[in-house]
Amino acid sequence: MIDTAILERLPTQPASRIAELLPHRWQAGWRCYARRMSAKTTSKRPKTSCIYQLRIELQHIEPLIWRRIFVPDALRLAKLDRVVQAAMGWTNSHLHDWHIEQQRYGIPDEEWIGGGDMLDERKVTIGAVLGEHVQAFGYGYDFGDDWQHNITVEQRLEIQEGRNNWPMCLAGENACPPEDVGGPPGYMDFLEAMHNSRHGQHADYLRWWGGPFDPRAFSINAANMTIRKLR
């Protein structure tokens, strides 16, 4: 019998190439092992059948803070959370939840009030929860500051390999608010103080943030660089 522990230590090579490197008596065993591992890998990765174009809008802030993204339907809802965070500019420092078709998704926690009715976002794909008919859904971030996002399904697109088959940010406007600023009311107070050097809290906010703040700033390059680093 082939020693699978040895096989797993082989350099990453195409299955056919590894078979050629092995002693003749091991080759049949390797091919069987490779087929079995390939089947396991395939079964764990849902196949992408379409791409969703989503528009994310942060609620209760003017001027509007929004982003447009591509995401494959095979992406887990938990991974969509990371993509939304990266596109918006959040730092994934707080809890979140989804509201889709009168169902709540997130990371279930029995110790949190209402946590028992939450479905596990790690176990469902975007395609499974959005399907062909969902047109809009909600995403909440930071239950203290209570940042609410409305996400619209703008299009369901065919896959174009090398063009749209990975998560990416396509467009957006205006900067993400700072974390822990106090939600929409706190953000408005922050902007007022930062833009008025005579404001009583100007120096405190300037020190807290670390320098000037431009509410109109948004870098699609930075957003996509962050998305590319996601695992």
Secondary structure, 3 states (H helix, E strand, C coil): CCCHHHHHCCCCCCHHHHHHHCCHHHHHHHHHHHHHHHHHHHHHCCCCCCEEEEEEEECCCCCCEEEEEEEECCCEHHHHHHHHHHHHCCCCCCCEEEEECCEEEECCCCCCCCHHHCEEHHHCEHHHHHCCCCCEEEEEECCCCCEEEEEEEEEEECCCCCCCCCCEEEEEECCCCCCCCCHHHHHHHHHHHHCCCCCCCHHHHHHHHCCCCCCCCCCHHHHHHHHHCCC
